[in-house]
Amino acid sequence: MEQIVTKIQSARTKIVEQLSQVIVGQTNVIDELLISVFAKGHCLLEGVPGLAKTLMISTLAKTLHLRFSRIQFTPDLMPADITGIDIIEENKSTGNREYRFLDGPLFANMILADEINRTPPKTQSALLEAMQEQTVTVGRNRHPLPEPFFVLATQNPIEQEGTYPLPEAQQDRFMFKVFVRYPSFDEEFEIVRKTTAELTENIQPVLEAGEITELQKIVRNVPVSDAVTRYALSLVRQTRTDEKHGIPDFVKQYISWGAGPRAVQYLILGGKARALLNGRPHVTVEDIQVLAKPVLRHRLVLNYFAESENMTADDLIGKLLAATPENENDLLRDPRFKNLFSAAETQEHAVH
């Protein structure tokens, strides 16, 4: 296991070195992208124009030696434009006409869905099967997508006219929602210096597709204790307003709908990948805490009161983290969580 941890750490260092040739700063964004890649998840990146989101993703595809495909989402984009279509061809030897599938840009390893909220729901939904099942259905035939497969979608938070916000069900397919923020003064200084001179970057591949697939399997075998799993469950279950016991008052006040089971799954999987990338063969509570915001922020539906008081999902997640004991003994002794866990057990027995 030590050799595996060392290999992943070494790969991470080399990937960051390659990316730093063209990307300045954005350390947290790069880390979250790498975690999602090794955890076999998809990412939704949100940021204003000009923050190098497209360049970051295309460069990452080069360092991982993956087939990259960029799809510019527009209001007139149709599902067949991204999935592919069946065409009729004449067999010259027999004279018969036969159907042949002409694959679309989805048939790549790393997909950049640029400005995904610019296209109508009909086309947005064409990604759902690809993201969940890793297949595309055209007509009566299902076509498998290549391994590994990632969808990295971007959206612009400031231009909402003429956009189609992603439905909650589709947002839930994304492992992380990553905020790409403005650079610091020193970072922007370096960006200007680099981009206004002659470009000399020489991106070298660090991993092959097969190696990434193997590392994804290794991530799933990283052990996680019941204490860490219980902590992750505690965070997520506190967001559900239909729970009758153990819910903080601020959740009842500001949240209309909480996170589902995928949130816990992605917290644990992300924690496993983060642990390996940081040189640890096991998951800690800190891993869950660091990933809580990117995992939960797009899974919480806030109500009018939150909007009127400028309360964001990140603000509420911060409150949840502060209200949840890190130590398992403290967590189990806390009366609020005793009620939460006992209520869960009661519901489970009622189902059975």
Secondary structure, DSSP 8 states (H G I E B T S, - for coil): -HHHHHHHHHHHHHHHHHHTTT--S-HHHHHHHHHHHHTT--EEEE--TTS-HHHHHHHHHHHTT--EEEEE--TT--HHHHHEEEEEEE-TTT--EEEEEEE-TTSSSEEEEETGGGS-HHHHTHHHHHHHHSEEEETTEEEE--SS-EEEEEE-SS--TT-----HHHHTT-SEEEE-----HHHHHHHHHHHTS-----------HHHHHHHHHHHHTS---HHHHHHHHHHHHTT-TT--SS--HHHHHHEEE---HHHHHHHHHHHHHHHHHTT-SS--HHHHHHHHHHHHTTT-EE-HHHHHTT--HHHHHHHHHHHS-SSHHHHHH-HHHHHHHHHHHHHHHHH-
